[in-house]
Amino acid sequence: MATEWKNWSRRIRMAGWAAVAFVVVAVGVGWAVTNFGPQSRSNEPKPYAAAFSLVDQDGKPVTQADFLGKPSAWFFGFTNCPDVCPTALAEMSAILESLGDDAQKLQVVFVSVDPERDTPEILKDYAGYFDPRIVALTGSQENISSMTKARYIYSEKIPLEGGNYTMQHSAGVQLVAPDGGFWGTLDSEENFDIRLGKVRRLIQGA
């Protein structure tokens, strides 16, 4: 009888400790969900929310706030680019044409990684040649470098013979949601219909 009582008492104590352990784990999980779950993600910095201060093709100062509230597509390049940049801008112009009336729901932005040569006046002629709806931005080298770094854009000045130079840079188009959050990319290796479909989904989700 005494042995049975001891066994029973042991079972009660073990059950009690198990209940305590369950409560501790439950509280811990609840704390983790509260602090690391979906609720906290809304407070995480967005890749495209980093502040910048540049000027557009009309010499007007602009900041990141000027491009919020509407989906946007960003391409970083330079006007002396021999092939990648003109191809990308021509394709973005074609996308705008294919969107029809929905084109007004998208901002296409071309940012120069060569501010030493790309003045607002040069950018206005260059972007306007492809499509007057494309916004072109430039600024100080410091501001451009800060912006490209924050947005994970590679660019590097490559010296050429005769004292000239060219620019190596990332070639993809980055898509951005209305709140400034990174949405996706348009890859030059994708066919036109795939890229157009991505842009349509971006606009539809705005």
N, C-alpha and C positions, 0 to 999 in steps of 0.2 A: 504493500500500500504506500509506504514511504517512498519507494522507488518510483511508483506511478506518479505520485504527487510531484516529485522532483522533476520528472520528465515533463509533466504538464506545465509546471512553473517555468521550466526552461523554454518550452514552446511559446508561452505567453510573452516572456521577455524578448525572445527572438522576433516574434510578431511585432512587438512594440518598437524594437529598434528598426525593423524593416519599414514600419510606418513613418518613423522619424526620417529615415533615409529617403523615402519617397517624397516627403514634404520638402526636404532640402533640395533634392534634384529638381522637383517641380518649380520651386522658387528660383533656382539657378537658371533653369530653362526660360522661365518667364522673364527674368532680368536680361538674359541674352537676347531674347526676341525683342524686348523693349529697346535695348541699346544698339543691337546690331541687325535687327530685322528690317523689313520694308519701310517702317516708319522713318528710320534714320536716313534712308537713301535719298529722301527728298532734300536733305540738308547737305548732301555731298556736293562739292564743287563740280560744275559741268566743264568738260574739256574746252568748249567754245565760249565759256562765260568770262574768260580772262579779259581784263580791261585793256583797251588799246586806244591810241589817239593818233589819227592819220588825217590825210586830206584827200578829197575825191578829185575827179578829173576837172572840176570847176574851181578847184582851190578852196573848197569849203571844208572846214574842220569837221570830222566825224569821229564818233566813238562807237563802242559795241552796242550802246543803247539804240543807235539809229538803225540797227539791223535785227532788232527783236520784234516779235509780234507777227512775223511772216517767215515761212520756210525760205532757206537760202542755199545756194550752191557756190562754193568758193574754190577758185583756182589760183595758184601762186606761180608766177612766171616773170617774163621780161620781154620788152618789145623787140629786142634784138635777137630773140630766140629764132633759130632757123626753121624749126619744124614742129616741135611738140606743142608750143604755145599757140601758134596760129591754128593748128589742127584742133586743139581742145576748144578754143573759142569759137571756131566755125561749127563744131559739133554742138556746143551749148546754144548757139544761135539756132541751129536746126531743131534742137529740143524745144526751144521757145516757140518756134513756128508750129511744131507739131502739137503743142499744148493748146493752141488756139486761144480762146478767151481765158483759159486757166493760166496762161502765161503771166497774167497780172498778179497771180497768187504766189509767184516765185521771184526771189531776188537772186540775180546772178552777179557775183562779185569777182573781179580780177585784181589781185594784189601783186604789185611789182616787188620782186626781190632784188631789184637793181635800181634803187632810188638815186644813185649817183647820176644815172643817165635818164631815167624815166621821170620827167617832170609832169605836172598835171596836164600841161598843154599837149605833150607828146602822147600821154595816155588817152586823152580825149579823142584825138585823131585815130589812134590805134584801136581802141575799144569800139568807137563809133563805126569804124570800117566794117567790123563784124556784125555788130548789132547795137543800136543806140540805147537799148534797154540794159546793156551790161554796164555795171558801175565799176569804175577803176579807181584803185586807191594807191597812194604812195605816202612818203613821209621821210623822217630822218632815218639814217641807217640804224641808229639805236632802237627806235620804235619798231622798225620792221623786224629787226633781229629778235626783239623781245616777243613780238607777236608770233613769228614763225616757230620759235622755241616752244612757246606755250601751246601751240597747235600741232606740234610734232611734224613740222615741215622742214625738210632738209634743203639747204641752199649753201652753195660755196662758190666763191669767186675763183675762176681758173685763168691765170695769166696766159696770154698768147704772144706770139712773136710780134715785134714792132711796138710793144708797149700796150697793145690792146688786151682785152679780156673777154671771157664769156662766163655764163653762170650755169652751174649744174644745180638741179632742184627736183623736188618731188613732182611727179607728173599727174597724180590722181586729182579728181574733183571731190571735195569733201561736202557732204550734205548735212545741213543743220536744221534742227527743229525750231519752231517759233520761239521757244523759251531759251534758245541759245545752246541747247544740248546737242552733242554729236549724234547724228542719225545714221550715217553710213557713207559709202564712197561710190564713185563712178570710176571704173577702171578702164583704161584705154584699150585693154584686150577684150572687153565685153562688146558684144554687138550692139548696134544702136537701139534695137527694140528692148533689150534688157535694161539699158540705161534709162530709156524713156519710161519703162515700167516702174523703175525705182523712183523716179521723180514724181510720177503720178501717185504712187503710194505715199510718198512724203507729203504731197499736197493734200491728199484725201484724209490723212491723219492729223492735219493741222486743226 
